[in-house]
């Protein structure tokens, strides 16, 4: 039985694979894809909820990476680069199809994010309605402006560090901190309006 792929791929490991590719090792790219494919597929699937489309986005992303490698300058982690390409491909797809971003609670990838007001923890009836609450949280996140929503999802759903989110969104860590602060406040305030209904 094969082990579950690690979500914590080290930069040293991927940089070493890229150096092997650049030195003509024909197997190294396959190893890089095998190492990174789960990390690329998970955010694509969470945003599209479509396996075939997610696989297509991942394949296209790896093709872009392959074409980029001859000029790779090792200035960023390949994981961050892939997140940016996959995220942009999903955003482009949603723009073309005028679709909303989808569930952030996905059993296939094993990732979930729950926002709940503190009063729900001690109330069994409210806990029983957690699915509805997550749906409301999702709706609130979807109401955020696109860039703010992207930062929120990258940090709290995809689990990227502040530095990685800043690299993906090509801005400073300070800007990301401010964006996440505003996003969290907006989502919490919006959720509170549902709690008082």
N, C-alpha and C positions, 0 to 999 in steps of 0.2 A: 504494500500500500504506500502510495506516495504521500509525502508530508504536505500539509497546507502551505502554500507559498508565504514567505515572510512579507509583512508589510513594512518592515524596517530595513530596507536594502541600504547598505552603507555606500557612501560616495566613493570610498576607496575601491570597493568591489566593482562598481560600475565604471569608474575611471580606468581601472586595470583592464576591463573588457574592451573599452573603447581604444585603449593603447594597442591591445592585441589586434583589433580590427584594422587600425591604421597601419600596423606592421604587416598586414596581409594574411592574418589568421582567418581562414574561411569559416571556421566553426564558431568564432567568438560572437558574431552577430546573432546567431541562433541562440547562444547562451544568454546574451543580453536580452533578447526578446523573451526567452523562457523566464528569466529573472524578473522582468518588468511587466509582463503581460497582465498579471492580476491587478497590479497597481494602476494600469491604464484602463482596464476593463471596468473596474468597480465604479469609478466616478462617471464613466460613460453610461453604464447601465442605470445608475441611480437617477441620472438626468433624463434618460430617454425611456426607460422601462421597456426596451425593445432589444432582445438579444441580438438579432441579426444586424440592426442598425448599430448597436454598440460594437459588435465585432468589426463592422465596416469602418467605423470611426477609429478603432484601435489599429486596424491594418493600415489605414491611411496615415495615421500618426507615426507608425513605425517606418513606413515608406518615406515620410518627410524626414524622420530622424536619420535614416540611411543616407538620404541625399545630403543632409546637413553635416554628416560626420567628417568628410574631408576637410572642412573648415572649422571643426570643433576646437574651441580654445580653452576648454575646461574651466570656464568662468562660472558655470552653474552646475548644479547636480542634474543629471539626466532625468531624474524623477520629477524635479520641478519643471523642467522643459516639457516633459510629456504631459504633466497636469495642465500646463498652459495650452498646449496644442489640443488636447482632448476637450478641455473646457471651452475653448474658442470654437471648436467644431460643433459641439453641442449647442452653443449659443447661436451659431449660424444656422444650424438645422431648425431650432425653435423659431428663429426670426422668419425663415423661409416658410415654415408651416404654421406660423402664428399659434404655436402650442405653448401651454404653460409648462414651467418646470414641474417635475413630478415628485413623487413621494420621497421623503428623506428617511423612511423607515422600511428597509428592504431586507427581507429574510435571506435572499440569495447571496448577498455580499456580506451578511452578518453585521452590517453597520446600522446603527439607529441613533436618533437624537430626540430626546424628549424634553419639551419645555412644559413646565407645569407650575402653577402658583403653589406656594407653600401650603395653603389650606387643603390641597387635595391629598396630601400624604396621610392625614389622620382621619379621613372620611372614606370608609369602604365603598360607599355608593359612588363617590367621585372617582375612586381608583378603578372601579368596574367600568367606568366610562372613559378610560384612558385612551382607547382607540379614537373616540370622538375628539378628545382633547388634542391628540397628536394631529388629527386632521385639521383642527382649528389652527394649531401651531404652524402646520404646513402652509395653510392659507395665508397666515400673517407673514411668513417668510416670503411667499410668492408676491406679496404686495410691496415689498421693498424695491427701491430702484435697482436696476439691473446690476450695476457695479457693486453696490452695497450687498445685494443678495449673493453675488459671486464670492465676495470676501467672506461673508457669513458662512456659506456652504463649505468653502475651502478650509476654513479654520475649524468649525464645529462639527462638520459632517465628514469631511475628508481627513481631518486630523492633521493638517499641515501646521507647521510652526509659523509664528508671525513673520519670520524672515522668509520662509518659503512662500507664504501668501503674498508678501511684498514683491518677491521676485516674479511670481505668476502675474500679478497685476501691474508690474513694472512701476512701482512707486516706493516711497520710503516706509520704513516700519512705523514711524510716527503717524503717517497718513492712514496706515492700516489700523493702528490702535484707535484712532479717532473714528474711523469708519465703523469698526466693530462695536465701539461704545455706542454710537448712534443707532446702529442696526439692532443691537440687543435691547436698547431702551425702547425703540419703536415697536419691536415684537412684543416685549413685555407689556407695554402700555396697551397695545391692541388686544392682547390676550385678556387683560384685566377688564376690558369692555365686555367680553363674552362672559366673564365670571360674574359680573354684576347683573346680567340679564335674568 
